[in-house]
């Protein structure tokens, strides 16, 4: 390899290492977000609230689009990403609600649930 090719490869490796670190941070941040939304789902299920909150989702989309614009990120991309995440959150909330309903039907009159589902 020429010196130029080695220099280019070193720069690619450096940039890709940075990208890998950012990807890892994104995954960890998403994991933290989903831990919080699981708690929201449990609270909603315990109080018979619907899994989706369209008004909150609309506010979040507007907020995220504004943040994206400030960060010089395509707002349409940010909205697509949030819509994807919210769809997954709603799916989790529906599953939590189904589990709560089944638990209530299975244990009618008994208090066998201790809320430990929030740990999942």
C-alpha positions in Angstrom: 0.0 0.0 0.0 1.2 3.5 -0.7 1.6 6.1 2.1 -1.5 7.9 0.8 -3.6 4.7 0.9 -2.3 3.9 4.4 -3.2 7.4 5.5 -6.7 7.1 4.0 -7.2 3.7 5.7 -6.1 5.1 9.1 -8.6 8.0 8.7 -11.4 5.5 7.7 -10.6 3.4 10.7 -10.7 6.4 13.0 -14.0 7.6 11.6 -15.5 4.1 11.7 -14.4 3.7 15.3 -16.2 6.9 16.1 -19.3 5.7 14.4 -19.1 2.4 16.3 -19.0 4.3 19.6 -21.9 6.5 18.6 -23.9 3.4 17.6 -23.2 1.8 21.0 -24.4 5.0 22.7 -27.6 5.0 20.7 -28.3 1.4 21.6 -27.8 2.1 25.3 -29.9 5.2 25.2 -32.7 3.3 23.5 -32.5 0.6 26.1 -32.9 3.3 28.8 -35.8 4.8 27.0 -37.5 1.5 26.7 -37.0 0.8 30.5 -38.9 4.1 31.1 -41.6 3.3 28.6 -42.1 -0.1 30.1 -42.9 1.6 33.4 -45.3 3.9 31.7 -47.0 0.8 30.1 -47.3 -0.8 33.5 -48.8 2.3 35.0 -51.2 2.6 32.1 -52.3 -1.0 32.4 -52.8 -0.7 36.1 -55.1 2.2 35.6 -56.8 0.9 32.4 -55.4 3.7 30.3 -55.1 3.2 26.5 -51.7 2.0 25.2 -51.4 4.9 22.8 -51.7 8.6 23.5 -52.0 10.4 20.1 -51.9 13.9 21.5 -48.6 13.1 23.3 -47.2 11.5 20.2 -48.1 14.6 18.1 -46.4 16.9 20.7 -43.3 14.6 20.7 -43.1 14.6 16.9 -43.2 18.4 16.8 -40.6 18.6 19.5 -38.3 16.1 17.8 -38.7 17.8 14.5 -37.6 21.1 16.1 -34.7 19.4 17.8 -33.7 17.8 14.5 -33.8 21.2 12.7 -31.6 22.7 15.4 -29.1 19.8 15.1 -29.1 20.1 11.3 -30.7 16.6 11.0 -33.4 16.0 8.5 -36.7 16.5 10.5 -38.5 13.9 8.3 -35.9 11.3 9.2 -36.2 12.2 12.9 -40.0 11.9 12.6 -39.7 8.5 10.9 -37.4 7.3 13.6 -39.7 8.5 16.4 -42.7 6.9 14.7 -40.8 3.6 14.5 -39.9 3.8 18.2 -43.4 4.8 19.3 -44.9 1.9 17.3 -42.7 -0.5 19.3 -43.5 1.2 22.6 -47.3 0.9 21.8 -46.8 -2.8 21.0 -45.1 -3.2 24.4 -47.9 -1.3 26.1 -50.5 -3.5 24.5 -48.7 -6.6 25.6 -48.4 -5.3 29.1 -52.1 -4.5 29.1 -53.0 -7.9 27.8 -50.9 -9.5 30.6 -52.6 -7.3 33.2 -56.0 -8.2 31.9 -55.1 -12.0 31.9 -53.7 -11.6 35.4 -56.9 -9.9 36.6 -59.0 -12.7 35.0 -56.8 -15.5 36.4 -56.5 -14.0 39.8 -59.9 -12.4 40.3 -60.3 -11.7 43.9 -56.6 -12.5 44.7 -53.7 -10.1 44.9 -50.9 -12.2 43.4 -49.4 -9.4 41.4 -46.6 -7.5 43.1 -45.7 -5.1 40.3 -42.5 -6.9 39.5 -43.3 -6.7 35.8 -41.7 -3.2 35.9 -38.4 -5.0 36.2 -38.7 -6.7 32.8 
